[in-house]
């Protein structure tokens, strides 16, 4: 099942330009893959001094995790907070210098009532841009 940006905006708590993923390409109970060109948009709200640092990719990964959590939820919608990052590696200084669409992947590692842990990666043109792990806690 593919989702486009307008459908994504209905299932995550972000709105307008802050919806940073353009489409869900693929997902199942353990992983999600999304695509975006939001890193090239001048109205990207995470831009600073006419550039988009690679660290902004954490928000892209967080949105992929939020979408995945909602798609596999068996209970009412719950708000999640990014609780911690581990082993984050950034292989570039900036996202906006990648002229190709970004692929944002998140893989579910553990799942519990209080939250989840994911590994994530961001690729541009087949090159690894960022990777790491994140904990998400439910309110």
N, C-alpha and C positions, 0 to 999 in steps of 0.2 A: 504494500500500500504506500503510495507516494502522497506527500502533503506539500502544498505550496504555501507561500508566505502568509496569505490571509488566513488559511486554516491553522498555521502555526500560532499566529497571534491570538487565536481563540483559546489555545490550551496552555499558554505560558503567561505569566503575569507581566509581560512587557508590552509596550504599545509604540506605535509610530516608528520613528527611525531607530528606536532601541531594539526592535525585532531584527536581529542581525543575521539570522539564517534564512536563506531564500527558499530552500526546499529540503524535504526529507527524501533521500534517494532510496534508502532501504532500511528496514528494521525488523527485528524479531525479539524474542523474550530476553535475549542476552546482549544485544548490540544495536547501535543505530549509526547510520552514515548520512551526513547532511552535506549540502553544497551551498556556497554563498559567493557573492561578489560584493558584499557590503564593505569589504576592506578597501574598495576602489571608490566608494561614494564620498563625495565631499561633505555630505551631511551626516556622516558617521559620527555619532555623539562621543565616541571614544578617541577621536583625533585630537592631537595636541601639537600645537605649533606646526600646522600643516603636515603632520606625519602621524602614522598609526603604529605605535610600538608593538612589538611581538607580544608583550605582556597582555595586550588587549585580547589575545587569543584565549585567555582564561575565561573571559565572558562568552566567547563563541562556544567553547567546550561546555561551560555551565548551561548554556541554553540547550545544547544537544542533550545533556543529561536530564534537564527538566522536561524536555519533550518526551524522551524515552520513559522517564518515570511515570508521566501521565498516560502514555500509550499502553503501558503494561500494568497500570493500577487496577486493583480489584476492589478498591474502596473509594470513598468520596475524595475529591480533589484536596490535597494538602500542600501548604506552602513549604518550600525547601530552602535551606540556606547552605551555601558553600561553607563547610566547616574546617577544611584543611587541605593543603596541597602537599604532595610528596614527589620527590624525584623529578621535578619539572626541569626540562632541558629545552632551551631555546637555541635553535640553530641559525637564526637570522636576527638582525636588529629591528627590522620593520616588517609589517605585513603589507603595507601599501606599495612596496616595490615589486611584489609578486603580481604580475599582470594577468595571471590565469585565475580561474575560479579556485577557491579553497575547498578542500574536502575536510570535514570535521567528523571524526569518529569517536565514539564512546563505547566502551565495553564494560558491562556489569561484572564486577568481581565478587561482591558480597551484597546481600540484601537482608534487611531486618526491619522490625517494626519502627525503629527510631530513625532509620536512614539507609543509605547505600554507599558503596565505594565503587568508583569507576576508574578505569585507565582511559586515557584519551590521547588523541594525536590529531595534528593539523598538518595537512599536506598541500602543497601548491605545485602543480605541474609534475607530480610524482615525487617531489623532493620533500623530505621531512622538514617542517618548520618548527614544530613544537610538540612535546610529548610529556606525559606525566600521569599522576594519579590524583584523584580528588575524593574527599568525603563530603556527602550531602546529608544534612540532618533535617528531619521534618519537624515542623512546629505543631 
